[in-house]
Amino acid sequence: MENLKNLADMRLLGGCTYCFGGPNETRDHVPSKAFLDEPYPADLPVVPACTECNSSFSLDEEYVACAVECALAGSIDPNNLTRAKVRRMLLSNRALLARIRAQLATVGNRQALTLEPERIKNVFVKLARGHAAFELSLRINQEPDFVQYWSLAEVSDDFRDTFDAAWPVALLGEVGSRSTQRHVVAEMGVTLPDGSAFQYAEIMNDWVDVQNERYRYFAADDVDKIVVKIVIREFLACEVVWRREV
């Protein structure tokens, strides 16, 4: 991913990104390296965090990373998993392996994992706060108004196209933030009822690919809401929304 320096007002991000009152003691990777493979991309996103928050999400992030890989492989056997890091996690953490194995259920004529929704939500909201801080220079204190996640394999092509599409920018957001630096101008064209063509330019906000086929995210500071989208392993997708009064 492109290394961009945050040119926004740094006072917007004072203190811990996650608990809002804790001191700025450490830097937390967003996403956690549990979702990435070596060699890691250069200049991974980091946000300020207190020591307690920086460590408190680790178990849930490991759980999500391992559960996603097991679901993709259709197997709980670590030897059948593609990612060597996840194999090592499960082989060294028998309690985690047993927990995921216990969540295996038969649905129709196939086996499926029944994931723990609160742990998945906890990870996605944490990641969304981190991306909002890193990309939009916003530290969001309130709980999100909307959190939804799903498997990309189970949605329609139209839904997938809409979810993956670049976002027309209606509000530029915090001046100097990384998001405003990533904006691109796209030439658009429409055909009018009389058959003539009309060209116009539109500012677009697009996805940030942290590591190909591993992790990507999208963050937008719009007129009436803040939206963060996340895709892990091109399998598990999420959208987190904070609404604002207009």
Helices and strands as residue ranges (DSSP letters): G 10-13, E 26-29, G 33-35, E 46-49, H 51-56, H 58-73, G 78-80, H 84-92, H 94-102, E 104-107, E 110-113, H 117-136, E 146-151, G 152-154, H 157-164, E 167-168, H 178-182, E 184-191, E 197-205, E 208-211, E 215-221, E 225-232, E 236-243
